[in-house]
Amino acid sequence: MNAVKIADLKNNLSRHLARVRKGAAITVLDRATPVARLVPYVADGEATGKDAATRVDDLVRQGVLSPGNPRAVAEWLARHRPVKLPAGSRSAVDVLLTMRGESRR
């Protein structure tokens, strides 16, 4: 049982959290619709190597991520060269800071 309805989760939260602590992943359902997923906590720096690769593979399978195409990125960059500002023109940051200063008055 890896799917739990909200009412069951509220009534048995400690039991479900104990399962998650042991490594289980639980999908939370609102009626029959998945709304959340409880997964074991991984501190920063712990998700390295195979764990991180496994997580990325899971996200690709779920359709959250799609693998990139390095050749397509290189081709896009070749067609979309950075814009060169005329000599002496202000940067976008300078213009933004000026605009912010004017709106505060």
C-alpha positions in Angstrom: 0.0 0.0 0.0 1.8 3.1 -1.2 -1.2 5.3 -1.7 -3.1 6.8 1.3 -6.3 8.9 1.4 -6.1 12.2 3.4 -8.4 11.1 6.1 -6.3 7.9 6.7 -3.2 10.0 6.7 -4.6 12.4 9.3 -5.8 9.5 11.5 -2.6 7.5 11.3 0.1 10.1 10.7 2.7 8.6 13.0 2.3 5.1 11.5 2.7 6.5 7.9 5.7 8.7 8.9 7.3 5.6 10.4 7.0 3.9 7.1 8.5 6.9 5.3 11.4 6.9 7.8 12.1 3.3 6.8 12.4 4.3 3.1 8.8 4.0 1.8 7.3 6.6 -0.5 3.6 7.4 0.1 1.3 9.0 -2.4 -1.4 11.1 -0.8 -4.9 11.0 -2.4 -7.7 13.5 -2.3 -10.5 11.1 -3.1 -8.9 9.3 -6.0 -6.6 12.1 -7.2 -2.9 12.1 -6.2 -2.1 15.5 -4.6 1.2 14.9 -2.8 4.0 12.4 -2.2 5.8 11.8 1.1 9.4 10.6 0.6 12.2 10.1 3.0 14.2 13.3 3.8 17.7 13.5 2.3 19.9 16.2 3.8 21.9 18.4 1.4 25.0 16.7 0.2 23.7 13.2 0.8 22.0 12.9 -2.6 25.2 12.2 -4.5 26.3 9.6 -7.0 23.9 6.9 -7.6 21.1 8.4 -5.4 21.1 11.7 -7.5 21.1 9.8 -10.7 18.3 7.6 -9.5 16.3 10.7 -8.6 16.8 12.2 -12.0 15.8 9.0 -13.6 12.6 9.0 -11.5 11.8 12.6 -12.5 12.3 11.7 -16.2 9.9 8.7 -15.9 7.3 10.9 -14.2 7.6 13.4 -17.1 8.8 16.2 -14.8 12.2 16.4 -16.6 13.3 15.6 -20.1 16.8 14.8 -21.0 18.7 17.6 -22.8 20.2 17.4 -26.2 23.7 19.0 -26.2 23.8 19.3 -30.0 20.5 21.1 -30.1 21.7 23.5 -27.3 24.9 24.2 -29.3 22.9 24.8 -32.5 20.6 27.2 -30.7 23.5 29.2 -29.2 25.1 29.4 -32.6 21.9 31.0 -34.1 21.2 33.3 -31.1 24.4 35.2 -30.5 24.5 37.6 -27.5 23.4 41.2 -28.3 26.3 43.7 -28.3 25.4 47.0 -26.7 26.7 50.2 -28.4 29.7 51.7 -26.7 28.8 54.0 -23.8 25.3 52.7 -23.4 24.0 51.9 -19.9 23.5 48.3 -18.8 20.1 46.9 -18.0 21.0 46.8 -14.3 21.8 50.5 -14.3 18.5 51.3 -16.1 16.5 49.1 -13.6 18.1 50.7 -10.6 17.3 54.2 -12.0 13.7 53.1 -12.6 13.4 51.8 -9.1 14.8 55.0 -7.7 12.2 57.0 -9.7 9.3 54.9 -8.5 10.1 55.5 -4.9 9.6 59.2 -5.1 
